[in-house]
């Protein structure tokens, strides 16, 4: 069964990408899924201390052949010109065995505003910068890996991991299970 590493809300911070690439080397995922907000910091976040879009794009492009991405609310056509993989779709899907992952950023579709999905689907999104993993009464699982660069709600930087059978949120710095 394929392994998937989910990450979101990079916001142009290269040290976060360096840590993520360390986790990629350690875990050896089959797929990388970027859930949006790759390069631009966004008007509500302020400029991060280590903000560097060129270096962040270089880190992201290293794994372009195994990366599947969707557009975040801070992503634009300029971001796409810097990245060597498609990232402008509002949503995408990824099947892994019997698991159907509906991938989106979260500013439009999320646990409070569901797209029309079948029971058993995993709705994977970022946007809030807060990790989440919960099953709704309708049978849809909502999964948010948090943010690798600008976490909120007291959470540390984090990413999501699918080992072929279960979903977890792991800390970016040490890989320990958070959810």
C-alpha positions in Angstrom: 0.0 0.0 0.0 1.3 3.5 -0.9 2.5 5.9 1.8 1.5 9.6 1.6 3.0 12.6 3.3 0.5 15.5 3.5 1.7 19.1 4.1 0.2 22.5 3.9 0.7 26.2 4.5 4.4 26.5 3.7 4.1 30.3 3.1 7.5 30.7 1.7 9.5 29.6 4.7 12.6 27.5 3.6 13.7 26.2 7.1 10.3 24.5 7.3 10.8 22.9 3.9 14.3 21.8 5.0 12.8 20.0 8.0 10.0 18.5 5.8 12.6 17.2 3.3 14.4 15.5 6.3 11.1 13.8 7.1 10.7 12.8 3.4 14.1 11.2 3.4 13.3 9.4 6.7 9.8 8.2 5.9 10.2 7.6 2.1 6.6 8.3 1.0 5.3 7.3 -2.4 3.4 10.6 -2.7 3.8 14.1 -1.4 0.5 16.1 -1.2 0.8 19.9 -0.9 -2.5 21.4 0.2 -1.9 24.9 -0.8 -0.3 28.2 0.3 3.1 27.4 -1.0 5.0 30.6 -1.5 3.2 33.8 -0.5 2.9 34.6 3.2 -0.6 36.1 2.9 -1.8 39.4 4.1 -3.1 38.1 7.5 0.2 36.4 8.5 2.8 39.1 8.3 6.2 38.5 6.7 7.9 35.5 8.4 11.5 36.1 9.6 12.9 33.5 7.2 10.7 34.4 4.2 12.4 33.4 0.9 10.1 32.3 -2.0 13.0 31.5 -4.4 14.6 29.0 -2.0 11.2 27.6 -1.0 10.4 27.0 -4.6 13.8 25.3 -5.1 13.0 22.9 -2.2 9.5 22.2 -3.5 10.8 21.5 -7.0 13.2 18.8 -5.8 10.3 16.4 -5.5 8.2 17.6 -8.4 7.6 14.2 -9.8 6.0 12.8 -6.7 4.1 15.9 -5.7 0.4 16.4 -6.1 -0.8 19.9 -5.2 -3.9 22.1 -5.0 -4.2 25.8 -4.9 -4.5 27.7 -1.6 -6.2 31.0 -1.0 -2.7 32.7 -1.1 -1.5 31.0 -4.3 -1.5 32.7 -7.6 -0.4 32.3 -11.2 3.0 33.8 -10.3 3.5 31.0 -7.8 2.7 28.5 -10.5 5.4 30.0 -12.8 8.0 29.3 -10.1 6.9 25.7 -9.4 7.6 22.8 -11.7 4.4 20.8 -10.9 0.7 21.7 -11.3 -0.7 23.5 -8.3 -3.6 25.6 -9.5 -6.5 23.2 -9.2 -9.2 23.9 -6.5 -9.3 20.2 -5.7 -7.9 16.9 -6.7 -8.4 13.3 -5.7 -6.0 10.5 -4.8 -6.9 6.9 -4.5 -4.8 4.6 -2.4 -6.2 1.1 -2.4 -9.7 1.4 -1.0 -9.0 4.9 0.4 -10.3 7.9 -1.5 -8.7 11.2 -0.6 -10.4 14.4 -1.7 -7.7 17.1 -1.6 -8.4 20.8 -1.2 -7.0 23.8 0.6 -9.9 24.3 3.0 -10.9 27.9 2.4 -13.9 26.7 0.4 -14.5 23.1 1.4 -13.8 21.8 4.9 -15.6 19.9 7.7 -18.1 22.7 8.1 -18.8 23.0 4.4 -18.6 19.6 2.7 -18.5 19.0 -1.0 -20.7 16.2 -2.3 -18.6 13.2 -1.2 -19.5 9.6 -0.6 -19.3 8.1 2.9 -15.9 6.7 3.5 -14.1 9.5 1.7 -11.3 11.3 3.5 -11.5 15.1 3.0 -8.0 16.4 3.4 -7.4 20.1 3.7 -5.1 22.7 5.3 -5.9 26.5 5.6 -6.6 26.7 9.3 -3.0 25.8 10.3 -4.5 23.6 13.0 -4.3 19.8 12.9 -7.5 17.8 12.8 -8.5 14.2 12.4 -12.2 13.3 13.0 -14.9 11.2 11.5 -18.2 12.9 10.8 -21.6 11.2 11.3 -22.0 11.1 7.5 -19.0 8.7 7.3 -16.6 11.3 5.9 -13.2 11.7 7.7 -11.8 15.2 7.9 -8.1 15.4 8.0 -5.9 18.5 8.4 -2.1 18.1 8.7 -1.7 21.6 10.2 1.0 23.9 9.0 4.7 23.2 8.6 5.6 26.9 8.8 3.0 29.0 10.6 1.1 26.8 13.0 -1.8 28.2 15.0 -3.8 27.3 18.1 -0.7 26.4 20.2 0.2 23.5 17.9 3.8 22.9 16.8 4.7 22.8 13.1 3.2 19.5 11.7 2.5 17.4 8.7 0.2 14.4 7.9 1.1 10.8 7.4 -0.8 7.9 5.8 1.0 4.6 6.3 -1.3 2.7 4.0 -3.9 2.0 6.6 -4.2 4.9 9.0 -3.8 8.7 9.3 -1.7 10.5 11.8 -0.4 14.1 12.3 3.3 14.2 13.1 5.4 17.0 14.5 7.8 18.5 12.0 10.7 18.8 14.3 10.8 15.3 15.8 8.3 13.2 13.9 6.4 12.4 17.1 2.7 11.6 16.8 0.5 14.6 17.7 -2.9 13.2 16.6 
